[in-house]
Amino acid sequence: MVDYEFYVNCYLGSGIPEKAFPTAAAQAAAALDRILRIYTVAEHGEQTRKLAICAMAEAVYAASRRKAGVTAASVGNVSVRYENGEHANKSLQRELYQKAAIYLDIYRGAQV
């Protein structure tokens, strides 16, 4: 598990308060475990997994702070789109994958 000291001193993070970090990091680690089960993942260096968890934890924390609501609006012909739980979850999963891919090589298809 990644601790707050690593987050602040090695990752140089500042977006998550210390009290909220354990929850965000645990959720990020669970999401990374899912990625590791589904895809072939190559790590380069000792701390790449921890760095990925820190980046993912920031995304988890930011998502927890956002409120569901209007995600798009138009004036002509009045069009409004609301973000619901399913859309928000898919969006978060996509963002977590992208954060993990910054630090880890994730292979989605068959390897040669």
C-alpha positions as CSV (number, residue, x, y, z in Angstrom):
1,M,0.0,0.0,0.0
2,V,1.2,3.5,-0.8
3,D,1.4,5.8,2.2
4,Y,0.9,9.6,2.4
5,E,4.6,10.2,2.9
6,F,5.4,8.6,-0.5
7,Y,2.6,10.6,-2.1
8,V,3.9,13.9,-0.8
9,N,7.7,13.2,-1.0
10,C,8.2,11.0,-4.0
11,Y,5.2,11.6,-6.2
12,L,5.2,15.2,-5.1
13,G,1.4,15.2,-4.8
14,S,-0.6,17.9,-3.0
15,G,-4.1,17.5,-4.3
16,I,-5.3,15.0,-1.7
17,P,-5.6,15.9,2.0
18,E,-3.9,13.4,4.4
19,K,-7.2,12.2,5.9
20,A,-8.7,11.4,2.5
21,F,-5.6,9.7,1.1
22,P,-6.0,6.2,2.5
23,T,-9.5,5.8,1.0
24,A,-8.5,7.2,-2.4
25,A,-5.3,5.1,-2.5
26,A,-7.2,1.9,-1.6
27,Q,-9.7,2.6,-4.3
28,A,-6.9,3.3,-6.8
29,A,-5.0,0.2,-5.8
30,A,-8.2,-1.9,-6.3
31,A,-8.7,-0.3,-9.8
32,L,-5.0,-1.1,-10.6
33,D,-5.5,-4.7,-9.5
34,R,-8.4,-5.0,-11.9
35,I,-6.2,-3.6,-14.7
36,L,-3.5,-6.1,-13.8
37,R,-6.0,-9.0,-14.0
38,I,-7.4,-8.0,-17.3
39,Y,-4.3,-6.8,-19.3
40,T,-0.7,-7.6,-19.6
41,V,1.2,-4.9,-17.7
42,A,5.0,-4.2,-17.8
43,E,6.5,-2.1,-15.0
44,H,9.7,-0.2,-15.5
45,G,11.4,0.5,-12.2
46,E,10.7,-0.2,-8.6
47,Q,8.2,2.6,-7.9
48,T,6.2,2.7,-11.1
49,R,3.3,0.9,-9.5
50,K,3.2,3.2,-6.5
51,L,3.4,6.2,-8.8
52,A,0.5,4.9,-10.8
53,I,-1.5,4.4,-7.7
54,C,-0.8,8.0,-6.6
55,A,-1.9,9.4,-10.0
56,M,-5.0,7.2,-9.9
57,A,-5.8,8.2,-6.3
58,E,-5.8,11.9,-7.4
59,A,-8.4,11.0,-10.0
60,V,-10.5,9.0,-7.5
61,Y,-10.4,11.9,-5.0
62,A,-11.3,14.4,-7.7
63,A,-14.2,12.3,-8.8
64,S,-15.5,12.0,-5.3
65,R,-15.5,15.8,-5.0
66,R,-17.5,16.3,-8.3
67,K,-21.2,16.5,-8.1
68,A,-23.4,14.7,-10.6
69,G,-25.3,17.1,-12.7
70,V,-25.3,18.8,-16.0
71,T,-22.3,17.8,-18.2
72,A,-23.4,19.5,-21.4
73,A,-25.9,22.1,-22.4
74,S,-27.0,23.8,-25.6
75,V,-29.1,26.9,-26.2
76,G,-30.3,26.4,-29.7
77,N,-33.0,23.7,-29.6
78,V,-32.5,23.4,-25.9
79,S,-30.3,20.3,-25.2
80,V,-29.1,19.3,-21.8
81,R,-27.2,16.2,-20.8
82,Y,-27.0,15.0,-17.2
83,E,-24.2,12.8,-15.8
84,N,-25.6,9.8,-14.1
85,G,-23.9,7.2,-11.9
86,E,-23.2,4.8,-14.8
87,H,-21.7,7.5,-17.1
88,A,-19.6,8.9,-14.2
89,N,-18.3,5.4,-13.4
90,K,-17.3,4.7,-17.0
91,S,-15.7,8.1,-17.2
92,L,-13.7,7.4,-14.0
93,Q,-12.6,4.0,-15.2
94,R,-11.3,5.4,-18.4
95,E,-9.4,8.2,-16.5
96,L,-7.9,5.6,-14.1
97,Y,-6.7,3.5,-17.1
98,Q,-5.1,6.6,-18.6
99,K,-3.4,7.6,-15.3
100,A,-2.0,4.0,-14.9
101,A,-0.8,4.1,-18.5
102,I,1.4,7.1,-17.7
103,Y,3.6,4.9,-15.5
104,L,2.9,1.4,-16.7
105,D,3.0,-0.2,-20.2
106,I,-0.5,-1.8,-20.6
107,Y,-0.9,-4.2,-23.5
108,R,-4.6,-4.6,-24.4
109,G,-4.2,-7.1,-27.2
110,A,-2.2,-10.2,-27.9
111,Q,1.5,-9.9,-27.6
112,V,3.9,-11.1,-30.3
